[in-house]
Amino acid sequence: MDCTTHPGFLEDGQLILSFGSFLICAGDQRILVDPAVGKIDVDVPGVARPKGGSPLRNLAEEGLSADDIDTVVHTHLHLDHVG
């Protein structure tokens, strides 16, 4: 892959690692899979800069709040999914 065609993958010469979650809407059920790290901005010196998102804001953009989530599923317990 040529990183010049995807400049969003690099910032100040470091790889940007983005973590997210999935929202499954099945009938009247709302299932949040791997809620992610939330707000985080740290450096792995010389390698990468992991950045988290704003899960509550993202839910609000879908017209939902945390109270609207019926089930939370963790596929595994790494920091990028449960922090």
MOPAC internal coordinates of N, CA, C and O (Angstrom, degrees):
PM7 1SCF
backbone

  N    0.0000 0     0.00 0     0.00 0    0    0    0
  C    1.4494 1     0.00 0     0.00 0    1    0    0
  C    1.5187 1   108.43 1     0.00 0    2    1    0
  O    1.2310 1   120.65 1   -42.94 1    3    2    1
  N    1.2833 1   116.37 1   137.06 1    3    2    1
  C    1.4551 1   122.76 1   176.06 1    5    3    2
  C    1.5217 1   108.55 1   -91.78 1    6    5    3
  O    1.2310 1   120.45 1   -69.19 1    7    6    5
  N    1.3360 1   116.75 1   110.81 1    7    6    5
  C    1.4716 1   120.43 1  -176.29 1    9    7    6
  C    1.5167 1   112.64 1   -65.06 1   10    9    7
  O    1.2310 1   119.92 1   161.86 1   11   10    9
  N    1.3254 1   117.76 1   -18.14 1   11   10    9
  C    1.4583 1   118.37 1   178.27 1   13   11   10
  C    1.5211 1   111.16 1   -69.70 1   14   13   11
  O    1.2310 1   119.77 1   157.49 1   15   14   13
  N    1.3399 1   118.04 1   -22.51 1   15   14   13
  C    1.4611 1   119.82 1   177.02 1   17   15   14
  C    1.5187 1   111.75 1   -83.58 1   18   17   15
  O    1.2310 1   120.43 1   168.70 1   19   18   17
  N    1.3289 1   116.78 1   -11.30 1   19   18   17
  C    1.4570 1   122.32 1   178.70 1   21   19   18
  C    1.5250 1   109.13 1  -132.34 1   22   21   19
  O    1.2310 1   120.17 1  -113.43 1   23   22   21
  N    1.3379 1   117.28 1    66.57 1   23   22   21
  C    1.4681 1   119.30 1  -173.52 1   25   23   22
  C    1.5211 1   113.66 1   -61.26 1   26   25   23
  O    1.2310 1   118.87 1   159.89 1   27   26   25
  N    1.3142 1   119.77 1   -20.11 1   27   26   25
  C    1.4538 1   122.27 1   179.42 1   29   27   26
  C    1.5129 1   113.89 1   -68.02 1   30   29   27
  O    1.2310 1   120.26 1   166.39 1   31   30   29
  N    1.3580 1   117.10 1   -13.61 1   31   30   29
  C    1.4561 1   120.29 1   179.49 1   33   31   30
  C    1.5234 1   112.54 1   -79.37 1   34   33   31
  O    1.2310 1   120.23 1   163.51 1   35   34   33
  N    1.3372 1   117.16 1   -16.49 1   35   34   33
  C    1.4562 1   121.19 1  -178.72 1   37   35   34
  C    1.5197 1   110.08 1  -122.92 1   38   37   35
  O    1.2310 1   121.21 1   -36.99 1   39   38   37
  N    1.3265 1   115.29 1   143.01 1   39   38   37
  C    1.4533 1   121.02 1   174.51 1   41   39   38
  C    1.5162 1   106.77 1  -142.14 1   42   41   39
  O    1.2310 1   120.38 1   -60.52 1   43   42   41
  N    1.3173 1   116.88 1   119.48 1   43   42   41
  C    1.4671 1   121.90 1  -176.79 1   45   43   42
  C    1.5208 1   111.45 1    53.36 1   46   45   43
  O    1.2310 1   120.46 1  -141.68 1   47   46   45
  N    1.3301 1   116.73 1    38.32 1   47   46   45
  C    1.4491 1   121.61 1   177.80 1   49   47   46
  C    1.5149 1   115.29 1    78.12 1   50   49   47
  O    1.2310 1   119.83 1  -176.16 1   51   50   49
  N    1.3233 1   117.94 1     3.84 1   51   50   49
  C    1.4563 1   120.95 1   179.12 1   53   51   50
  C    1.5243 1   110.21 1  -111.45 1   54   53   51
  O    1.2310 1   121.25 1   -31.86 1   55   54   53
  N    1.3241 1   115.21 1   148.14 1   55   54   53
  C    1.4562 1   122.15 1   177.95 1   57   55   54
  C    1.5199 1   109.80 1   -71.42 1   58   57   55
  O    1.2310 1   120.33 1   -45.96 1   59   58   57
  N    1.3218 1   116.97 1   134.04 1   59   58   57
  C    1.4588 1   121.59 1   175.90 1   61   59   58
  C    1.5239 1   108.22 1   -92.83 1   62   61   59
  O    1.2310 1   120.60 1   -58.32 1   63   62   61
  N    1.3297 1   116.45 1   121.68 1   63   62   61
  C    1.4602 1   121.95 1   178.09 1   65   63   62
  C    1.5223 1   107.92 1  -104.58 1   66   65   63
  O    1.2310 1   120.44 1   -60.04 1   67   66   65
  N    1.3028 1   116.76 1   119.96 1   67   66   65
  C    1.4512 1   121.82 1  -177.42 1   69   67   66
  C    1.5255 1   109.49 1  -111.05 1   70   69   67
  O    1.2310 1   120.65 1   -46.44 1   71   70   69
  N    1.3280 1   116.36 1   133.56 1   71   70   69
  C    1.4555 1   121.42 1   179.98 1   73   71   70
  C    1.5198 1   108.81 1  -117.49 1   74   73   71
  O    1.2310 1   120.47 1   -38.94 1   75   74   73
  N    1.2882 1   116.70 1   141.06 1   75   74   73
  C    1.4506 1   120.10 1  -179.90 1   77   75   74
  C    1.5058 1   112.16 1  -145.41 1   78   77   75
  O    1.2310 1   121.66 1     4.09 1   79   78   77
  N    1.3118 1   114.43 1  -175.91 1   79   78   77
  C    1.4557 1   121.26 1  -179.78 1   81   79   78
  C    1.5194 1   108.89 1  -131.34 1   82   81   79
  O    1.2310 1   121.35 1    -3.85 1   83   82   81
  N    1.3136 1   115.03 1   176.15 1   83   82   81
  C    1.4557 1   121.27 1   177.91 1   85   83   82
  C    1.5128 1   109.19 1  -123.21 1   86   85   83
  O    1.2310 1   120.59 1   -40.85 1   87   86   85
  N    1.3104 1   116.47 1   139.15 1   87   86   85
  C    1.4552 1   122.17 1   173.91 1   89   87   86
  C    1.5206 1   107.47 1  -111.33 1   90   89   87
  O    1.2310 1   121.10 1   -58.20 1   91   90   89
  N    1.3154 1   115.49 1   121.80 1   91   90   89
  C    1.4583 1   121.04 1   178.22 1   93   91   90
  C    1.5218 1   107.60 1  -108.59 1   94   93   91
  O    1.2310 1   120.93 1   -54.97 1   95   94   93
  N    1.3194 1   115.83 1   125.03 1   95   94   93
  C    1.4641 1   121.52 1   176.52 1   97   95   94
  C    1.5270 1   106.67 1  -109.55 1   98   97   95
  O    1.2310 1   121.25 1   -68.25 1   99   98   97
  N    1.3317 1   115.21 1   111.75 1   99   98   97
  C    1.4590 1   121.30 1  -177.95 1  101   99   98
  C    1.5305 1   107.44 1  -124.31 1  102  101   99
  O    1.2310 1   121.15 1   -78.38 1  103  102  101
  N    1.3181 1   115.40 1   101.62 1  103  102  101
  C    1.4649 1   119.14 1  -174.55 1  105  103  102
  C    1.5199 1   108.55 1    64.15 1  106  105  103
  O    1.2310 1   120.58 1    55.54 1  107  106  105
  N    1.3240 1   116.50 1  -124.46 1  107  106  105
  C    1.4662 1   119.29 1   179.25 1  109  107  106
  C    1.5286 1   111.96 1   -97.09 1  110  109  107
  O    1.2310 1   120.45 1  -171.02 1  111  110  109
  N    1.3252 1   116.75 1     8.98 1  111  110  109
  C    1.4644 1   121.57 1   179.87 1  113  111  110
  C    1.5278 1   110.81 1   -94.22 1  114  113  111
  O    1.2310 1   121.00 1   -40.31 1  115  114  113
  N    1.3260 1   115.69 1   139.69 1  115  114  113
  C    1.4581 1   122.54 1   175.55 1  117  115  114
  C    1.5268 1   106.95 1  -119.23 1  118  117  115
  O    1.2310 1   120.58 1   -62.84 1  119  118  117
  N    1.3329 1   116.50 1   117.16 1  119  118  117
  C    1.4602 1   122.29 1  -175.56 1  121  119  118
  C    1.5264 1   107.85 1  -117.78 1  122  121  119
  O    1.2310 1   120.59 1   -57.95 1  123  122  121
  N    1.3331 1   116.49 1   122.05 1  123  122  121
  C    1.4472 1   121.97 1   178.58 1  125  123  122
  C    1.5230 1   108.40 1  -102.17 1  126  125  123
  O    1.2310 1   120.81 1   -59.49 1  127  126  125
  N    1.3292 1   116.06 1   120.51 1  127  126  125
  C    1.4634 1   122.20 1  -176.90 1  129  127  126
  C    1.5256 1   108.87 1  -106.18 1  130  129  127
  O    1.2310 1   120.59 1   -52.47 1  131  130  129
  N    1.3267 1   116.47 1   127.53 1  131  130  129
  C    1.4627 1   123.78 1   179.41 1  133  131  130
  C    1.5268 1   111.25 1    51.81 1  134  133  131
  O    1.2310 1   120.27 1  -102.87 1  135  134  133
  N    1.3385 1   117.08 1    77.13 1  135  134  133
  C    1.4594 1   121.29 1  -174.46 1  137  135  134
  C    1.5273 1   116.00 1   -57.68 1  138  137  135
  O    1.2310 1   119.31 1   167.46 1  139  138  137
  N    1.3117 1   118.93 1   -12.54 1  139  138  137
  C    1.4674 1   124.17 1   173.92 1  141  139  138
  C    1.5205 1   111.90 1    77.59 1  142  141  139
  O    1.2310 1   121.23 1     7.80 1  143  142  141
  N    1.3012 1   115.26 1  -172.20 1  143  142  141
  C    1.4582 1   120.54 1  -170.77 1  145  143  142
  C    1.5162 1   114.10 1   -90.52 1  146  145  143
  O    1.2310 1   119.73 1   170.85 1  147  146  145
  N    1.3150 1   118.13 1    -9.15 1  147  146  145
  C    1.4627 1   117.89 1  -174.64 1  149  147  146
  C    1.5150 1   110.81 1    68.82 1  150  149  147
  O    1.2310 1   120.58 1    31.84 1  151  150  149
  N    1.3122 1   116.51 1  -148.16 1  151  150  149
  C    1.4568 1   121.10 1  -176.80 1  153  151  150
  C    1.5257 1   110.34 1   -75.30 1  154  153  151
  O    1.2310 1   120.63 1   -63.82 1  155  154  153
  N    1.3140 1   116.39 1   116.18 1  155  154  153
  C    1.4598 1   122.45 1   176.21 1  157  155  154
  C    1.5166 1   108.17 1  -153.28 1  158  157  155
  O    1.2310 1   120.68 1   -37.85 1  159  158  157
  N    1.3010 1   116.31 1   142.15 1  159  158  157
  C    1.4599 1   121.73 1   176.23 1  161  159  158
  C    1.5236 1   105.83 1  -150.65 1  162  161  159
  O    1.2310 1   120.29 1   -85.22 1  163  162  161
  N    1.3184 1   117.05 1    94.78 1  163  162  161
  C    1.4548 1   122.82 1  -177.43 1  165  163  162
  C    1.5198 1   109.66 1  -127.64 1  166  165  163
  O    1.2310 1   120.78 1   -15.42 1  167  166  165
  N    1.3043 1   116.11 1   164.58 1  167  166  165
  C    1.4636 1   121.31 1   177.55 1  169  167  166
  C    1.5155 1   110.94 1  -110.44 1  170  169  167
  O    1.2310 1   120.99 1   -37.72 1  171  170  169
  N    1.3211 1   115.71 1   142.28 1  171  170  169
  C    1.4463 1   123.09 1   163.17 1  173  171  170
  C    1.5247 1   102.33 1  -108.69 1  174  173  171
  O    1.2310 1   120.15 1   -85.18 1  175  174  173
  N    1.3340 1   117.33 1    94.82 1  175  174  173
  C    1.4680 1   121.76 1  -168.06 1  177  175  174
  C    1.5215 1   114.21 1   -47.25 1  178  177  175
  O    1.2310 1   121.71 1   -52.58 1  179  178  177
  N    1.3299 1   114.33 1   127.42 1  179  178  177
  C    1.4493 1   121.62 1   177.03 1  181  179  178
  C    1.5114 1   115.48 1    77.58 1  182  181  179
  O    1.2310 1   120.30 1   178.18 1  183  182  181
  N    1.3362 1   117.02 1    -1.82 1  183  182  181
  C    1.4696 1   119.33 1  -175.28 1  185  183  182
  C    1.5186 1   112.17 1  -125.12 1  186  185  183
  O    1.2310 1   120.79 1   118.63 1  187  186  185
  N    1.3137 1   116.10 1   -61.37 1  187  186  185
  C    1.4625 1   118.78 1  -169.59 1  189  187  186
  C    1.5193 1   111.15 1  -153.04 1  190  189  187
  O    1.2310 1   121.90 1   -13.96 1  191  190  189
  N    1.3147 1   113.96 1   166.04 1  191  190  189
  C    1.4521 1   122.11 1   175.38 1  193  191  190
  C    1.5304 1   107.88 1  -132.19 1  194  193  191
  O    1.2310 1   120.02 1   -85.11 1  195  194  193
  N    1.3516 1   117.56 1    94.89 1  195  194  193
  C    1.4673 1   119.56 1   177.00 1  197  195  194
  C    1.5304 1   111.10 1   -66.15 1  198  197  195
  O    1.2310 1   121.27 1   -43.99 1  199  198  197
  N    1.3011 1   115.18 1   136.01 1  199  198  197
  C    1.4607 1   120.73 1   177.46 1  201  199  198
  C    1.5137 1   109.07 1  -130.11 1  202  201  199
  O    1.2310 1   120.73 1   -47.01 1  203  202  201
  N    1.3074 1   116.21 1   132.99 1  203  202  201
  C    1.4541 1   121.17 1   176.26 1  205  203  202
  C    1.5139 1   110.24 1  -100.07 1  206  205  203
  O    1.2310 1   121.23 1    -4.66 1  207  206  205
  N    1.2789 1   115.25 1   175.34 1  207  206  205
  C    1.4486 1   120.18 1  -177.61 1  209  207  206
  C    1.5100 1   112.87 1  -110.16 1  210  209  207
  O    1.2310 1   121.36 1    25.49 1  211  210  209
  N    1.2726 1   115.01 1  -154.51 1  211  210  209
  C    1.4646 1   123.11 1   179.46 1  213  211  210
  C    1.5187 1   107.93 1  -127.70 1  214  213  211
  O    1.2310 1   119.99 1   -97.37 1  215  214  213
  N    1.3282 1   117.62 1    82.63 1  215  214  213
  C    1.4628 1   120.13 1  -173.92 1  217  215  214
  C    1.5210 1   113.74 1   -57.80 1  218  217  215
  O    1.2310 1   119.99 1   140.99 1  219  218  217
  N    1.3274 1   117.63 1   -39.01 1  219  218  217
  C    1.4723 1   118.77 1  -179.70 1  221  219  218
  C    1.5242 1   111.09 1   -68.28 1  222  221  219
  O    1.2310 1   120.52 1   140.92 1  223  222  221
  N    1.3292 1   116.62 1   -39.08 1  223  222  221
  C    1.4681 1   119.80 1   176.41 1  225  223  222
  C    1.5279 1   110.39 1   -64.74 1  226  225  223
  O    1.2310 1   120.77 1   139.01 1  227  226  225
  N    1.3378 1   116.12 1   -40.99 1  227  226  225
  C    1.4641 1   119.59 1   179.57 1  229  227  226
  C    1.5200 1   111.24 1   -63.82 1  230  229  227
  O    1.2310 1   120.30 1   140.11 1  231  230  229
  N    1.3312 1   117.03 1   -39.89 1  231  230  229
  C    1.4674 1   119.53 1   175.30 1  233  231  230
  C    1.5240 1   110.48 1   -62.42 1  234  233  231
  O    1.2310 1   120.67 1   136.23 1  235  234  233
  N    1.3329 1   116.33 1   -43.77 1  235  234  233
  C    1.4715 1   120.52 1  -179.69 1  237  235  234
  C    1.5203 1   111.01 1   -60.15 1  238  237  235
  O    1.2310 1   120.36 1   143.82 1  239  238  237
  N    1.3372 1   116.92 1   -36.18 1  239  238  237
  C    1.4651 1   120.26 1   177.82 1  241  239  238
  C    1.5286 1   111.79 1   -64.87 1  242  241  239
  O    1.2310 1   120.68 1   159.04 1  243  242  241
  N    1.3315 1   116.31 1   -20.96 1  243  242  241
  C    1.4634 1   121.65 1   175.94 1  245  243  242
  C    1.5232 1   111.64 1   -95.10 1  246  245  243
  O    1.2310 1   120.82 1  -174.08 1  247  246  245
  N    1.3410 1   116.05 1     5.92 1  247  246  245
  C    1.4562 1   120.45 1  -179.73 1  249  247  246
  C    1.5161 1   113.13 1    78.82 1  250  249  247
  O    1.2310 1   120.38 1  -158.24 1  251  250  249
  N    1.3381 1   116.87 1    21.76 1  251  250  249
  C    1.4633 1   121.78 1  -176.90 1  253  251  250
  C    1.5230 1   111.06 1  -123.14 1  254  253  251
  O    1.2310 1   121.00 1   -17.70 1  255  254  253
  N    1.3261 1   115.70 1   162.30 1  255  254  253
  C    1.4651 1   121.87 1   172.00 1  257  255  254
  C    1.5222 1   107.60 1  -127.08 1  258  257  255
  O    1.2310 1   120.40 1    -5.05 1  259  258  257
  N    1.3239 1   116.84 1   174.95 1  259  258  257
  C    1.4602 1   120.49 1   178.06 1  261  259  258
  C    1.5259 1   110.82 1   -58.65 1  262  261  259
  O    1.2310 1   120.04 1   147.39 1  263  262  261
  N    1.3210 1   117.53 1   -32.61 1  263  262  261
  C    1.4700 1   121.05 1   179.52 1  265  263  262
  C    1.5230 1   113.06 1   -66.50 1  266  265  263
  O    1.2310 1   120.24 1   162.06 1  267  266  265
  N    1.3279 1   117.14 1   -17.94 1  267  266  265
  C    1.4620 1   120.87 1   179.83 1  269  267  266
  C    1.5289 1   112.93 1   -83.55 1  270  269  267
  O    1.2310 1   120.40 1   171.12 1  271  270  269
  N    1.3312 1   116.84 1    -8.88 1  271  270  269
  C    1.4638 1   120.81 1  -179.05 1  273  271  270
  C    1.5222 1   109.05 1   -84.15 1  274  273  271
  O    1.2310 1   120.98 1   -55.91 1  275  274  273
  N    1.3288 1   115.72 1   124.09 1  275  274  273
  C    1.4648 1   121.53 1  -178.99 1  277  275  274
  C    1.5224 1   112.50 1   -86.83 1  278  277  275
  O    1.2310 1   121.01 1   143.17 1  279  278  277
  N    1.3271 1   115.66 1   -36.83 1  279  278  277
  C    1.4587 1   120.50 1  -174.11 1  281  279  278
  C    1.5212 1   109.26 1  -141.72 1  282  281  279
  O    1.2310 1   120.77 1   -40.44 1  283  282  281
  N    1.3279 1   116.13 1   139.56 1  283  282  281
  C    1.4594 1   122.12 1   172.73 1  285  283  282
  C    1.5137 1   107.41 1  -116.49 1  286  285  283
  O    1.2310 1   120.62 1   -50.84 1  287  286  285
  N    1.3291 1   116.43 1   129.16 1  287  286  285
  C    1.4593 1   122.28 1  -179.44 1  289  287  286
  C    1.5212 1   108.52 1  -118.97 1  290  289  287
  O    1.2310 1   120.83 1   -51.07 1  291  290  289
  N    1.3327 1   116.01 1   128.93 1  291  290  289
  C    1.4586 1   121.81 1   173.45 1  293  291  290
  C    1.5229 1   107.27 1  -106.22 1  294  293  291
  O    1.2310 1   120.46 1   -57.96 1  295  294  293
  N    1.3316 1   116.73 1   122.04 1  295  294  293
  C    1.4583 1   119.09 1   179.29 1  297  295  294
  C    1.5178 1   111.40 1   -77.71 1  298  297  295
  O    1.2310 1   120.80 1   152.72 1  299  298  297
  N    1.3377 1   116.08 1   -27.28 1  299  298  297
  C    1.4646 1   121.95 1   173.98 1  301  299  298
  C    1.5208 1   107.09 1  -165.26 1  302  301  299
  O    1.2310 1   120.34 1   -14.38 1  303  302  301
  N    1.3236 1   116.96 1   165.62 1  303  302  301
  C    1.4568 1   120.29 1  -169.04 1  305  303  302
  C    1.5250 1   114.10 1  -105.27 1  306  305  303
  O    1.2310 1   120.41 1  -137.68 1  307  306  305
  N    1.3166 1   116.83 1    42.32 1  307  306  305
  C    1.4610 1   120.45 1   172.85 1  309  307  306
  C    1.5333 1   108.99 1   -80.62 1  310  309  307
  O    1.2310 1   120.93 1   -23.03 1  311  310  309
  N    1.3285 1   115.82 1   156.97 1  311  310  309
  C    1.4686 1   121.61 1  -177.60 1  313  311  310
  C    1.5174 1   112.99 1   -54.62 1  314  313  311
  O    1.2310 1   119.81 1   145.61 1  315  314  313
  N    1.3312 1   117.96 1   -34.39 1  315  314  313
  C    1.4621 1   120.35 1  -177.71 1  317  315  314
  C    1.5214 1   113.05 1   -69.78 1  318  317  315
  O    1.2310 1   119.92 1   174.84 1  319  318  317
  N    1.3384 1   117.76 1    -5.16 1  319  318  317
  C    1.4503 1   120.32 1   179.18 1  321  319  318
  C    1.5210 1   114.07 1  -120.39 1  322  321  319
  O    1.2310 1   119.73 1   159.74 1  323  322  321
  N    1.3232 1   118.12 1   -20.26 1  323  322  321
  C    1.4574 1   119.07 1  -174.59 1  325  323  322
  C    1.5326 1   113.50 1  -128.49 1  326  325  323
  O    1.2310 1   119.76 1  -174.43 1  327  326  325
  N    1.3259 1   118.07 1     5.57 1  327  326  325
  C    1.4613 1   120.17 1  -175.94 1  329  327  326
  C    1.4990 1   112.78 1   -70.25 1  330  329  327
  O    1.2310 1   120.10 1   180.00 1  331  330  329

